[in-house]
């Protein structure tokens, strides 16, 4: 599920970055990525279901070519960061982003939505210029 703009009237409780391990130090203007409380909570639950401890693994966010609009979001668990990854730590959860994907994900907010109609992660991405009707691809 993809969201491309902040929803009016909705509050977003953000978790700030504690550290960027492989990409240098983070300042408020350089955070590059934000997670809402809901997203962080659901990442923890999903990691527990997959028997992945935060100390041993993390969530990998990425972009891949494909989809109706040219690019698609990719989200999965990984056991460790790659050599050139940017590694963000949100409390006890690590997020891995490869350098190429970071170009498209910089400034993004990862949220989690749960309604009667749907549930899943929302990528609120200021770099997206359009998306298609399927809701899982975009162009930048």
Secondary structure, DSSP 8 states (H G I E B T S, - for coil): --B-S--TT----EE---EESSS----GGG--EEEEHHHHHHHHHHHHHTT--TTT-EEEEEEEE-STTSEEEEEEEESS--TT-EEEEETTEEEEE-HHHHHHHTTEEEEEEE-SS-EEEEEE-TT--EE-TTSSEEE-
